[in-house]
Amino acid sequence: MSERTAVRQAPTRAERQARTREELLAAAERLFVSRGFHATTLDAVADAAGYTKGAVYSNWSGKEDLFLAVYERRVDRFLPQVRRTLAAAPTAGDGLVALVAAHRSQQDQEADHWLAVFLEFWTHVLRHPEHRARFAAAHLRYVDELAVGVERWAAESGAALPFDARRLTVAVSIMTTGLGLERLTQPDLIDAPFVVDVQRFVMDSLITHSGGTPRRTP
């Protein structure tokens, strides 16, 4: 191998910076999920990733900026799942129910702890309005993806949406999030199958209200 080839194969500065950023994001996500937003420090994130605190500040302005980057990264990972599920399902309605079933059947600690830290940061944003726009933008990225499925479902089933698809999707998403939070404290009352049943009930009710007959899937 020539010296020139070896030099070309060495990581570039941009590649090293991207790797550092990715390792810091991964460490931050682990700590936010396990400890919570307020209990996680930037020093702890730097230590967990094997870097100095200066490396954190060279990428993010503070803890809120870092958490939002973690949230945006999770949305980036979630969107392909939404698209694959909707594309593979026989109907858009089946796809929407399958997404709720897959998401709410996750009983592992990571999923539960992420829901808890998500609520923690949400309440933090209410007191720090300078972060609201970015938080809402990340939130709406997956809401808008789901709203496309809702519009397809309405067209296929003949359901007349009482609100525009985005507002309805936000309402149903918040309902399922709220049920997920209730499950953390009342697992005997609220379980994953019940959340799916409520989703089906909402969809069936909209079809019935429009004069149609809900289609039952096995």
N, C-alpha and C positions, 0 to 999 in steps of 0.2 A: 504493500500500500504506500503510495507516495505521500510525502509530507503535506502537499497541497490538499490531497483527499482527506487526510486526517484532520486538518484545520477546518475543512468544510463541515465535517461531521461533529465537531465540538459544538455544544449548545451555544446559541447566540445569547447576547445580553437580554434580548426580548424574551427568548425561551426561558432563561433562568428567572426572569421577573414573573413570567406567567406561572412557572412551577411554584415559586414562592407564594404567589397570590393564592393558587389553588390549595396548597398545603395549609396556609393560614385559614382559608375559608372552611376547609374540612375540619380543622381543629376547633374553630369557632362554632361550627354547627354541633359538633359533639358536646362541647361544653354548654352551649345555650340549652340544648335538649336535656342534658343531665342535671344542670345546676339551675337553669332559669336565666332570664335576662339580667336582672339586677345583681344576682350573685356572681355572675361571670365578669371577670376583670380582663382588661387588655393584656396585662402582664401574664395572666394565666393562659390566655390564648397564645401569646408569643412563646411561652415556655413549652406548651403542649405541642407546638409545631416545630420547636427547635430553632427559633429565631429570637432576635431582640425585639423589644417593644418598638424600636425605631422602624423595624420592617413593617409593623402594623400601621404605624402612622404614615409611612411612605405610600400606603395603598388606600387608607381610609382616614377620614377626619376625626372619627371618634367611634364610640360603641354603637350608637344608633346607625351610623353609616355602615358599619360592619354587619350589624344584624340585618339591615335591609338588603345588603349584598347576599347574605345567606338565604334570605327569603326569596329573592329574585332567582337565585341558583336553584332552589327547590321548585319554583314555578317552571323554570327551564326544563327540569327533569320530568315534571308532571304533564306538560302539554303534549309531548309525543304519546304518552299513555292515553290521553283523552282522544287524540286523533285516531290511534290504532283501534281503540275499543269501539268508537263510533263507526269506523270504516268496516270493521269485521262483523258487527251485529246485523242480524236480518233486517231490523228496522231501527230508526233513530231512537224510538222509545225503548226498545230492548237495550240499546247501547247506553242510554242515560241510566237506566236501572242497574245495568251491569257495573257502571262506574261507581254508583253509590254503594252497591254490594261489595265491590272490591275494596273501596276506600274505608268503609265502616266495619269491615270484617277484620281489619288489622287490630289485633288485640295485644300486640307486642308493646313493650315499655317505650320504645322509641316513638311510636305513633302517639301514644298517650301523652308522653312528655312534650312532644312537639305541639300538640293541641294546647297544653297548659302554657307553654312559653309564648305561643302565638297570642293567646288571650292576654297574657301579661304585657306583651309589647303593645297590643292594641290599646289597652287602657293607658299605657305610657304615652302613646301618640296623642290621645285625647287631651293630655296636659301639655303637649309640646307640638303645637300646630305647624311648626316649621317642617315637620316630617310627614304631615298628613298626605300631601299630594303624591309623594313618591310611594308611600305605603298603599294608597288607593290605586295608583297606576299598576303596581305589581298585582294587587288583588284582582283588578279588572281584567288583567291579561287572561287569566284562566276562566273568569266569569264570561268574558266575550266568546271564548272558545266553546264553552258549554251552551251559551245562548244560540250559537249556530245550530247545535244539535236540537235545542228546544224549538227553533223555527222549523227545522226539518220534520221534527215529530208532529208539530201542529199541522203542517201541510199534509203529512201522510195520514194522520188520524182524523182530520177534519175538525180539530179542536179550535175554538175561537179563543185566542189569548185575551184575558181581561186587561192586561197591561202589555207594554212592549216587552220583547223577549229578554232584553238585558235586565230590566227592573224585576221581572218575574224570576229570572235566574238568580239574581241577588237575594230575593226574598226566600226562595227555596234553599239556596246554599246556606243562608244564615240559619234557617230552621234546622237543617241537618247538622250544622256546626253546634248549635245549641243542644240538640239531642246528644251529640257526641260528648259535650261537656257534662251533661246530666248523667251519662253512662259512667263517667269517671267516679261519681259519688253514689250513684244508684244503679249498679250493674244488674241487680235483680229485677228492676222495674224497666230499665231501658237497655235493650240489647241490640246487637247489630241487625238481626232479622227484623226487629220492630222498625228500625230506621228505614229499611228498605220497604217495608209494608206501608209506611207513611208516605214515602215517595210515590209508590204505586197509587195510593189513595188520592193524592193530589192530582196526579195525571188522569186517573179514571174520572174524578169529579169534574175536571175541565172538559173531558170528552162528553160526559153525560149532560153537563150544563149546555153544551153545544148541540144536543139532540142526537148524539151518536151513541154507539155501544162500545164500551171498552173491550179491547182484545186481550184475552188472557194468554200469557205465555207460560209454558210449562216450567 
